[in-house]
Each structure stands twice: as structure tokens, then as C-alpha cells.
């Protein structure tokens, strides 16, 4: 049975999965700071017939992954955004400059929904990308994620600390004011992009949007538009890309 190994190497975390053509055989995640331990984990996997990688963590992460993957005599496919792939049309001014993780997530969302939506990833940064009803990627926004916003605020403001807070409609402690303010900033950006998308497409009803990433669960209860949460959205996109280029046979 042929196995596909897909890897989403992000700024903070590496997510990976093995697909057997029917479903996910195994999935996992590990911090970038612990990526050397992937050798021991992946040695226990079935030998993959193909490997597809999205890496946005820079050259050192790519070099480390190449070393770990060299245990198999397979040339990995390192994904880059293209003008058109898997039904998605990339309208970025320079298509190749779109992050490969964003591209894979857009492909996954289009493969699932086949209609206009926002594709939201909440990690170290939050991206909110826009798909049309015809699979066109119009563009999107990037802003700091929850932890990045909080770190920036507390590091640059003398009297604020990084203590944990919770969401309140009308925060009455400094910690809760920081926590709630960041939630409002991030969800407000999502809801504004949703309003712009509805106006662009001429829809009069909310569109169900796709949200993923380590911070998705924190934001989702506060988002006032329909959302579906997909834990491994980029991996799903890499799987679709792999099927288009080297289909996995089913037994």
C-alpha cells in the first residue's frame, strides 16, 4: 500500500501526517525547537512512497528536515504557490511570493467547500484569506496572532505584565483588558473581511468560513459568523496537491 507523508513546517510547530489513500494513518505535531526528535518518530512509520512539504520556517528548518528525511531514498516535493493549482486561481501580484502554507490551506478549503469563504489560520501570525465562488484567491491580510500581540504589548509597555487574563465584555482588570482587547482585534479583523467578501460576491447571507491553527479554539467562540474548524488544514491541502501531481492508488 503506498503511503504519503505530508509535512507543515510552521514558525512555531511542525505538523505532519501519513495518508494511505483512504484516510489518515497517523498524524502528529512537534515544536520547531524539538524537530531533531522527528528522526525517532518517523523511523517507526511505514516507508512513504512520496513526501510533500510546506515550510515557512526558513532555511535552517528546511535543512534540518532534509537531514531527517534523508533516511528514505525519496526526493521530497517542496510546495510553492503557483498561478493555478487544484482548482484555485492565485491572484497575488507575484503568485510565487504567497506563503506555501496559505496556498495549501486555500486549496484544502476549496476542495472541501467549492464556494466563497474566508480561510483563517491563527498561529504565530493570523492570516485571513479570501476565496471567491469560483475558486479565485483575491488576496488576504496578515496580522500578529494572539501570543505575538500580547508579547509586543507587554514588552513595550513598562507597567503591563504577561499574566493570564480572560475575556470580558467590559474588562475590569488590566490582564482581562489585554486579553479581551486582543480577542476583539483579531475577531474584528475576521468579521470585517467577511463583510468585504459578502459585498464583493453580492451575497446577502453569511458564508461559512474555515478556521485552523493553534489559536483557532481561543477565537472561535467570539466570532460572529459561521465557521468550521479544521485542525490540520494545511496537511489536507498538501494531500490534495499530492493527489494532483502523484495520485495515491487505492487498494
Phi and psi restraints in degrees (value plus and minus 20) as a CYANA .aco file:
   2 UNK   PHI     -95.1   -55.1
   2 UNK   PSI     118.9   158.9
   3 UNK   PHI    -137.4   -97.4
   3 UNK   PSI     121.2   161.2
   4 UNK   PHI    -130.3   -90.3
   4 UNK   PSI     107.4   147.4
   5 UNK   PHI    -123.9   -83.9
   5 UNK   PSI     102.1   142.1
   6 UNK   PHI    -138.0   -98.0
   6 UNK   PSI     123.2   163.2
   7 UNK   PHI    -154.8  -114.8
   7 UNK   PSI     107.9   147.9
   8 UNK   PHI    -132.1   -92.1
   8 UNK   PSI      79.4   119.4
   9 UNK   PHI    -115.3   -75.3
   9 UNK   PSI      78.8   118.8
  10 UNK   PHI    -117.0   -77.0
  10 UNK   PSI    -198.6  -158.6
  11 UNK   PHI     -84.1   -44.1
  11 UNK   PSI     -54.6   -14.6
  12 UNK   PHI    -130.2   -90.2
  12 UNK   PSI     -55.4   -15.4
  13 UNK   PHI    -152.7  -112.7
  13 UNK   PSI     126.5   166.5
  14 UNK   PHI    -124.2   -84.2
  14 UNK   PSI     101.7   141.7
  15 UNK   PHI    -129.1   -89.1
  15 UNK   PSI     124.0   164.0
  16 UNK   PHI    -166.5  -126.5
  16 UNK   PSI     139.8   179.8
  17 UNK   PHI    -175.4  -135.4
  17 UNK   PSI     131.5   171.5
  18 UNK   PHI    -134.9   -94.9
  18 UNK   PSI     104.5   144.5
  19 UNK   PHI    -134.5   -94.5
  19 UNK   PSI     117.2   157.2
  20 UNK   PHI    -125.8   -85.8
  20 UNK   PSI      -8.4    31.6
  21 UNK   PHI      76.9   116.9
  21 UNK   PSI     -38.3     1.7
  22 UNK   PHI    -133.0   -93.0
  22 UNK   PSI     -55.9   -15.9
  23 UNK   PHI    -194.0  -154.0
  23 UNK   PSI    -197.1  -157.1
  24 UNK   PHI     -98.9   -58.9
  24 UNK   PSI      98.4   138.4
  25 UNK   PHI     -93.4   -53.4
  25 UNK   PSI     -60.7   -20.7
  26 UNK   PHI    -182.1  -142.1
  26 UNK   PSI     126.3   166.3
  27 UNK   PHI    -156.4  -116.4
  27 UNK   PSI     136.2   176.2
  28 UNK   PHI    -182.7  -142.7
  28 UNK   PSI     152.6   192.6
  29 UNK   PHI    -168.2  -128.2
  29 UNK   PSI     133.1   173.1
  30 UNK   PHI    -174.0  -134.0
  30 UNK   PSI     129.2   169.2
  31 UNK   PHI     -87.7   -47.7
  31 UNK   PSI     126.7   166.7
  32 UNK   PHI     -76.6   -36.6
  32 UNK   PSI     -53.9   -13.9
  33 UNK   PHI     -88.1   -48.1
  33 UNK   PSI     -33.2     6.8
  34 UNK   PHI    -136.0   -96.0
  34 UNK   PSI      -0.7    39.3
  35 UNK   PHI     -84.0   -44.0
  35 UNK   PSI     -42.7    -2.7
  36 UNK   PHI     -82.0   -42.0
  36 UNK   PSI     -46.3    -6.3
  37 UNK   PHI     -94.9   -54.9
  37 UNK   PSI     -26.4    13.6
  38 UNK   PHI     -83.1   -43.1
  38 UNK   PSI     -48.7    -8.7
  39 UNK   PHI     -73.5   -33.5
  39 UNK   PSI     -70.0   -30.0
  40 UNK   PHI     -86.5   -46.5
  40 UNK   PSI     -57.3   -17.3
  41 UNK   PHI     -88.8   -48.8
  41 UNK   PSI     -68.1   -28.1
  42 UNK   PHI     -93.4   -53.4
  42 UNK   PSI     -40.4    -0.4
  43 UNK   PHI     -82.3   -42.3
  43 UNK   PSI     -44.9    -4.9
  44 UNK   PHI    -106.5   -66.5
  44 UNK   PSI     -24.7    15.3
  45 UNK   PHI    -103.9   -63.9
  45 UNK   PSI     138.4   178.4
  46 UNK   PHI     -82.3   -42.3
  46 UNK   PSI     129.1   169.1
  47 UNK   PHI     -84.6   -44.6
  47 UNK   PSI     102.0   142.0
  48 UNK   PHI     -95.3   -55.3
  48 UNK   PSI     132.0   172.0
  49 UNK   PHI    -110.4   -70.4
  49 UNK   PSI     -41.1    -1.1
  50 UNK   PHI    -172.4  -132.4
  50 UNK   PSI     134.8   174.8
  51 UNK   PHI    -153.7  -113.7
  51 UNK   PSI     110.0   150.0
  52 UNK   PHI    -146.5  -106.5
  52 UNK   PSI     111.2   151.2
  53 UNK   PHI    -148.9  -108.9
  53 UNK   PSI     116.1   156.1
  54 UNK   PHI    -132.3   -92.3
  54 UNK   PSI     102.6   142.6
  55 UNK   PHI    -150.7  -110.7
  55 UNK   PSI      99.9   139.9
  56 UNK   PHI    -138.7   -98.7
  56 UNK   PSI      -8.6    31.4
  57 UNK   PHI    -114.1   -74.1
  57 UNK   PSI     -11.9    28.1
  58 UNK   PHI      74.7   114.7
  58 UNK   PSI     155.7   195.7
  59 UNK   PHI     -82.2   -42.2
  59 UNK   PSI     -56.0   -16.0
  60 UNK   PHI     -87.5   -47.5
  60 UNK   PSI     -58.1   -18.1
  61 UNK   PHI     -87.1   -47.1
  61 UNK   PSI     -59.9   -19.9
  62 UNK   PHI     -82.7   -42.7
  62 UNK   PSI     -64.5   -24.5
  63 UNK   PHI     -81.8   -41.8
  63 UNK   PSI     -62.3   -22.3
  64 UNK   PHI     -84.4   -44.4
  64 UNK   PSI     -61.4   -21.4
  65 UNK   PHI     -85.3   -45.3
  65 UNK   PSI     -60.1   -20.1
  66 UNK   PHI     -79.3   -39.3
  66 UNK   PSI     -60.6   -20.6
  67 UNK   PHI     -82.9   -42.9
  67 UNK   PSI     -65.3   -25.3
  68 UNK   PHI     -85.8   -45.8
  68 UNK   PSI     -60.9   -20.9
  69 UNK   PHI     -94.9   -54.9
  69 UNK   PSI     -33.6     6.4
  70 UNK   PHI     -87.4   -47.4
  70 UNK   PSI     -30.1     9.9
  71 UNK   PHI     -82.1   -42.1
  71 UNK   PSI     -45.8    -5.8
  72 UNK   PHI    -124.5   -84.5
  72 UNK   PSI     120.9   160.9
  73 UNK   PHI    -105.2   -65.2
  73 UNK   PSI      36.8    76.8
  74 UNK   PHI    -148.9  -108.9
  74 UNK   PSI     116.9   156.9
  75 UNK   PHI    -107.2   -67.2
  75 UNK   PSI      93.5   133.5
  76 UNK   PHI     -87.1   -47.1
  76 UNK   PSI     130.7   170.7
  77 UNK   PHI    -116.5   -76.5
  77 UNK   PSI      96.6   136.6
  78 UNK   PHI    -114.9   -74.9
  78 UNK   PSI      92.5   132.5
  79 UNK   PHI     -91.5   -51.5
  79 UNK   PSI     117.5   157.5
  80 UNK   PHI    -152.1  -112.1
  80 UNK   PSI     132.3   172.3
  81 UNK   PHI     -89.1   -49.1
  81 UNK   PSI     123.3   163.3
  82 UNK   PHI    -145.9  -105.9
  82 UNK   PSI     148.4   188.4
  83 UNK   PHI     -82.6   -42.6
  83 UNK   PSI     -49.0    -9.0
  84 UNK   PHI    -176.6  -136.6
  84 UNK   PSI     116.2   156.2
  85 UNK   PHI    -185.5  -145.5
  85 UNK   PSI     117.9   157.9
  86 UNK   PHI      31.3    71.3
  86 UNK   PSI      16.3    56.3
  87 UNK   PHI      68.2   108.2
  87 UNK   PSI     -24.3    15.7
  88 UNK   PHI    -123.4   -83.4
  88 UNK   PSI     112.9   152.9
  89 UNK   PHI    -123.8   -83.8
  89 UNK   PSI     104.0   144.0
  90 UNK   PHI    -112.9   -72.9
  90 UNK   PSI      90.1   130.1
  91 UNK   PHI    -119.1   -79.1
  91 UNK   PSI      -3.2    36.8
  92 UNK   PHI     -79.1   -39.1
  92 UNK   PSI     124.9   164.9
  93 UNK   PHI     -77.9   -37.9
  93 UNK   PSI     -60.8   -20.8
  94 UNK   PHI    -141.6  -101.6
  94 UNK   PSI      73.9   113.9
  95 UNK   PHI     -71.6   -31.6
  95 UNK   PSI     -58.6   -18.6
  96 UNK   PHI     -89.1   -49.1
  96 UNK   PSI     -36.0     4.0
  97 UNK   PHI    -105.4   -65.4
  97 UNK   PSI     -26.6    13.4
  98 UNK   PHI     -89.0   -49.0
  98 UNK   PSI     115.8   155.8
  99 UNK   PHI     -77.3   -37.3
  99 UNK   PSI     116.1   156.1
 100 UNK   PHI     -85.4   -45.4
 100 UNK   PSI     -47.3    -7.3
 101 UNK   PHI     -90.5   -50.5
 101 UNK   PSI     -60.0   -20.0
 102 UNK   PHI     -83.6   -43.6
 102 UNK   PSI     -60.4   -20.4
 103 UNK   PHI     -83.3   -43.3
 103 UNK   PSI     -66.3   -26.3
 104 UNK   PHI     -83.4   -43.4
 104 UNK   PSI     -59.4   -19.4
 105 UNK   PHI     -84.8   -44.8
 105 UNK   PSI     -59.6   -19.6
 106 UNK   PHI     -83.0   -43.0
 106 UNK   PSI     -62.2   -22.2
 107 UNK   PHI     -84.4   -44.4
 107 UNK   PSI     -61.3   -21.3
 108 UNK   PHI     -83.0   -43.0
 108 UNK   PSI     -65.7   -25.7
 109 UNK   PHI     -83.7   -43.7
 109 UNK   PSI     -62.0   -22.0
 110 UNK   PHI     -85.3   -45.3
 110 UNK   PSI     -60.3   -20.3
 111 UNK   PHI     -82.2   -42.2
 111 UNK   PSI     -52.9   -12.9
 112 UNK   PHI    -101.0   -61.0
 112 UNK   PSI     -60.6   -20.6
 113 UNK   PHI    -128.5   -88.5
 113 UNK   PSI     -57.7   -17.7
 114 UNK   PHI      35.4    75.4
 114 UNK   PSI      17.8    57.8
 115 UNK   PHI    -177.2  -137.2
 115 UNK   PSI     148.7   188.7
 116 UNK   PHI     -80.7   -40.7
 116 UNK   PSI     122.2   162.2
 117 UNK   PHI    -189.5  -149.5
 117 UNK   PSI     148.5   188.5
 118 UNK   PHI    -111.8   -71.8
 118 UNK   PSI     124.7   164.7
 119 UNK   PHI    -137.6   -97.6
 119 UNK   PSI      90.3   130.3
 120 UNK   PHI    -133.5   -93.5
 120 UNK   PSI     109.1   149.1
 121 UNK   PHI    -144.8  -104.8
 121 UNK   PSI     105.1   145.1
 122 UNK   PHI    -133.7   -93.7
 122 UNK   PSI      81.1   121.1
 123 UNK   PHI    -156.2  -116.2
 123 UNK   PSI    -158.5  -118.5
 124 UNK   PHI     -75.1   -35.1
 124 UNK   PSI     -62.2   -22.2
 125 UNK   PHI    -134.7   -94.7
 125 UNK   PSI     138.1   178.1
 126 UNK   PHI    -129.2   -89.2
 126 UNK   PSI     109.3   149.3
 127 UNK   PHI    -134.0   -94.0
 127 UNK   PSI     121.1   161.1
 128 UNK   PHI    -149.3  -109.3
 128 UNK   PSI      84.3   124.3
 129 UNK   PHI    -129.8   -89.8
 129 UNK   PSI     131.9   171.9
 130 UNK   PHI    -136.0   -96.0
 130 UNK   PSI     104.1   144.1
 131 UNK   PHI    -131.4   -91.4
 131 UNK   PSI     119.1   159.1
 132 UNK   PHI    -106.9   -66.9
 132 UNK   PSI     156.9   196.9
 133 UNK   PHI     -88.6   -48.6
 133 UNK   PSI     -28.9    11.1
 134 UNK   PHI    -135.0   -95.0
 134 UNK   PSI      -4.7    35.3
 135 UNK   PHI      61.3   101.3
 135 UNK   PSI      -3.1    36.9
 136 UNK   PHI    -107.1   -67.1
 136 UNK   PSI     109.1   149.1
 137 UNK   PHI    -107.3   -67.3
 137 UNK   PSI      87.2   127.2
 138 UNK   PHI     -95.4   -55.4
 138 UNK   PSI     -51.8   -11.8
 139 UNK   PHI     124.6   164.6
 139 UNK   PSI    -195.1  -155.1
 140 UNK   PHI    -190.6  -150.6
 140 UNK   PSI    -199.9  -159.9
 141 UNK   PHI    -139.7   -99.7
 141 UNK   PSI     136.1   176.1
 142 UNK   PHI    -149.5  -109.5
 142 UNK   PSI     111.3   151.3
 143 UNK   PHI    -165.6  -125.6
 143 UNK   PSI     143.9   183.9
 144 UNK   PHI     -80.8   -40.8
 144 UNK   PSI     124.1   164.1
 145 UNK   PHI     -95.5   -55.5
 145 UNK   PSI    -197.3  -157.3
 146 UNK   PHI     -77.4   -37.4
 146 UNK   PSI     -74.4   -34.4
 147 UNK   PHI     -84.3   -44.3
 147 UNK   PSI     -57.2   -17.2
 148 UNK   PHI     -85.9   -45.9
 148 UNK   PSI     -62.0   -22.0
 149 UNK   PHI     -82.2   -42.2
 149 UNK   PSI     -65.9   -25.9
 150 UNK   PHI     -84.6   -44.6
 150 UNK   PSI     -62.5   -22.5
 151 UNK   PHI     -83.2   -43.2
 151 UNK   PSI     -64.0   -24.0
 152 UNK   PHI     -81.1   -41.1
 152 UNK   PSI     -63.6   -23.6
 153 UNK   PHI     -86.7   -46.7
 153 UNK   PSI     -66.9   -26.9
 154 UNK   PHI     -93.9   -53.9
 154 UNK   PSI     -48.9    -8.9
 155 UNK   PHI     -96.2   -56.2
 155 UNK   PSI     -46.8    -6.8
 156 UNK   PHI    -124.5   -84.5
 156 UNK   PSI     -15.0    25.0
 157 UNK   PHI    -147.2  -107.2
 157 UNK   PSI      99.4   139.4
 158 UNK   PHI     -81.6   -41.6
 158 UNK   PSI     -59.8   -19.8
 159 UNK   PHI    -117.5   -77.5
 159 UNK   PSI     -15.1    24.9
 160 UNK   PHI    -121.7   -81.7
 160 UNK   PSI     123.9   163.9
 161 UNK   PHI    -138.3   -98.3
 161 UNK   PSI     150.0   190.0
 162 UNK   PHI    -113.9   -73.9
 162 UNK   PSI      -2.3    37.7
 163 UNK   PHI     -80.0   -40.0
 163 UNK   PSI     132.3   172.3
 164 UNK   PHI     -89.0   -49.0
 164 UNK   PSI     123.9   163.9
 165 UNK   PHI    -148.1  -108.1
 165 UNK   PSI    -195.5  -155.5
 166 UNK   PHI    -159.9  -119.9
 166 UNK   PSI     145.1   185.1
 167 UNK   PHI     -98.0   -58.0
 167 UNK   PSI     113.4   153.4
 168 UNK   PHI    -156.2  -116.2
 168 UNK   PSI     123.4   163.4
 169 UNK   PHI     -81.3   -41.3
 169 UNK   PSI     -59.6   -19.6
 170 UNK   PHI    -150.0  -110.0
 170 UNK   PSI      63.9   103.9
 171 UNK   PHI     -79.8   -39.8
 171 UNK   PSI     115.4   155.4
 172 UNK   PHI    -141.3  -101.3
 172 UNK   PSI      -3.1    36.9
 173 UNK   PHI    -155.8  -115.8
 173 UNK   PSI     137.3   177.3
 174 UNK   PHI     -83.8   -43.8
 174 UNK   PSI     -61.8   -21.8
 175 UNK   PHI     -82.2   -42.2
 175 UNK   PSI     -62.8   -22.8
 176 UNK   PHI     -90.3   -50.3
 176 UNK   PSI     -51.6   -11.6
 177 UNK   PHI     -84.4   -44.4
 177 UNK   PSI     -60.5   -20.5
 178 UNK   PHI     -86.2   -46.2
 178 UNK   PSI     -70.7   -30.7
 179 UNK   PHI     -77.4   -37.4
 179 UNK   PSI     -69.3   -29.3
 180 UNK   PHI     -88.4   -48.4
 180 UNK   PSI     -57.5   -17.5
 181 UNK   PHI     -83.0   -43.0
 181 UNK   PSI     -60.4   -20.4
 182 UNK   PHI     -87.7   -47.7
 182 UNK   PSI     -61.6   -21.6
 183 UNK   PHI     -78.2   -38.2
 183 UNK   PSI     -66.4   -26.4
 184 UNK   PHI     -81.5   -41.5
 184 UNK   PSI     -61.2   -21.2
 185 UNK   PHI     -83.0   -43.0
 185 UNK   PSI     -66.5   -26.5
 186 UNK   PHI     -91.7   -51.7
 186 UNK   PSI     -66.1   -26.1
 187 UNK   PHI     -90.1   -50.1
 187 UNK   PSI     -52.2   -12.2
 188 UNK   PHI     -83.4   -43.4
 188 UNK   PSI     -59.2   -19.2
 189 UNK   PHI     -84.1   -44.1
 189 UNK   PSI     -61.0   -21.0
 190 UNK   PHI     -83.1   -43.1
 190 UNK   PSI     -67.4   -27.4
 191 UNK   PHI     -88.1   -48.1
 191 UNK   PSI     -53.3   -13.3
 192 UNK   PHI     -86.8   -46.8
 192 UNK   PSI     -63.7   -23.7
 193 UNK   PHI     -83.5   -43.5
 193 UNK   PSI     -55.2   -15.2
 194 UNK   PHI     -84.4   -44.4
 194 UNK   PSI     -61.7   -21.7
 195 UNK   PHI     -83.6   -43.6
 195 UNK   PSI     -60.7   -20.7
 196 UNK   PHI     -85.0   -45.0
 196 UNK   PSI     -58.6   -18.6
 197 UNK   PHI     -85.7   -45.7
 197 UNK   PSI     -65.4   -25.4
 198 UNK   PHI     -78.0   -38.0
 198 UNK   PSI     -63.1   -23.1
 199 UNK   PHI     -85.1   -45.1
 199 UNK   PSI     -59.6   -19.6
 200 UNK   PHI     -86.0   -46.0
 200 UNK   PSI     -60.6   -20.6
 201 UNK   PHI    -108.1   -68.1
 201 UNK   PSI     -33.1     6.9
 202 UNK   PHI      57.2    97.2
 202 UNK   PSI       2.7    42.7
 203 UNK   PHI    -104.8   -64.8
 203 UNK   PSI     127.6   167.6
 204 UNK   PHI    -131.5   -91.5
 204 UNK   PSI     -17.7    22.3
 205 UNK   PHI    -142.9  -102.9
 205 UNK   PSI     129.4   169.4
 206 UNK   PHI     -79.2   -39.2
 206 UNK   PSI     126.3   166.3
 207 UNK   PHI    -120.2   -80.2
 207 UNK   PSI     117.2   157.2
 208 UNK   PHI     -91.8   -51.8
 208 UNK   PSI     104.8   144.8
 209 UNK   PHI    -128.6   -88.6
 209 UNK   PSI     141.4   181.4
 210 UNK   PHI    -126.1   -86.1
 210 UNK   PSI     108.3   148.3
 211 UNK   PHI    -147.3  -107.3
 211 UNK   PSI     122.1   162.1
 212 UNK   PHI    -169.1  -129.1
 212 UNK   PSI     154.7   194.7
 213 UNK   PHI      84.5   124.5
 213 UNK   PSI     144.1   184.1
 214 UNK   PHI     -83.0   -43.0
 214 UNK   PSI     -45.4    -5.4
 215 UNK   PHI    -117.8   -77.8
 215 UNK   PSI     -15.2    24.8
 216 UNK   PHI     -83.5   -43.5
 216 UNK   PSI     -62.6   -22.6
 217 UNK   PHI     -84.4   -44.4
 217 UNK   PSI     -51.3   -11.3
 218 UNK   PHI     -88.1   -48.1
 218 UNK   PSI     -59.9   -19.9
 219 UNK   PHI    -104.4   -64.4
 219 UNK   PSI     -54.8   -14.8
 220 UNK   PHI     -74.1   -34.1
 220 UNK   PSI     -60.9   -20.9
 221 UNK   PHI     -82.9   -42.9
 221 UNK   PSI     -37.3     2.7
 222 UNK   PHI    -123.9   -83.9
 222 UNK   PSI     -20.9    19.1
 223 UNK   PHI    -107.9   -67.9
 223 UNK   PSI     107.2   147.2
 224 UNK   PHI    -115.4   -75.4
 224 UNK   PSI       9.6    49.6
 225 UNK   PHI    -151.0  -111.0
 225 UNK   PSI     138.1   178.1
 226 UNK   PHI     -84.8   -44.8
 226 UNK   PSI     115.3   155.3
 227 UNK   PHI    -157.6  -117.6
 227 UNK   PSI     132.5   172.5
 228 UNK   PHI    -141.5  -101.5
 228 UNK   PSI     111.9   151.9
 229 UNK   PHI    -119.8   -79.8
 229 UNK   PSI     107.2   147.2
 230 UNK   PHI    -140.9  -100.9
 230 UNK   PSI      96.5   136.5
 231 UNK   PHI     -84.3   -44.3
 231 UNK   PSI     -61.0   -21.0
 232 UNK   PHI    -139.6   -99.6
 232 UNK   PSI      37.3    77.3
 233 UNK   PHI     -82.6   -42.6
 233 UNK   PSI     -64.1   -24.1
 234 UNK   PHI     -83.8   -43.8
 234 UNK   PSI     -59.5   -19.5
 235 UNK   PHI     -81.6   -41.6
 235 UNK   PSI     -59.0   -19.0
 236 UNK   PHI     -82.0   -42.0
 236 UNK   PSI     -61.0   -21.0
 237 UNK   PHI     -85.9   -45.9
 237 UNK   PSI     -60.0   -20.0
 238 UNK   PHI     -83.7   -43.7
 238 UNK   PSI     -56.4   -16.4
 239 UNK   PHI     -83.6   -43.6
 239 UNK   PSI     -62.9   -22.9
 240 UNK   PHI     -84.6   -44.6
 240 UNK   PSI     -62.5   -22.5
 241 UNK   PHI     -80.2   -40.2
 241 UNK   PSI     -63.5   -23.5
 242 UNK   PHI     -82.9   -42.9
 242 UNK   PSI     -58.3   -18.3
 243 UNK   PHI     -85.2   -45.2
 243 UNK   PSI     -54.8   -14.8
 244 UNK   PHI     -91.4   -51.4
 244 UNK   PSI     -55.1   -15.1
 245 UNK   PHI    -110.2   -70.2
 245 UNK   PSI     -63.6   -23.6
 246 UNK   PHI    -159.0  -119.0
 246 UNK   PSI      63.6   103.6
 247 UNK   PHI     -71.7   -31.7
 247 UNK   PSI     119.8   159.8
 248 UNK   PHI    -106.8   -66.8
 248 UNK   PSI     105.0   145.0
 249 UNK   PHI     -91.4   -51.4
 249 UNK   PSI     125.1   165.1
 250 UNK   PHI    -121.9   -81.9
 250 UNK   PSI     120.7   160.7
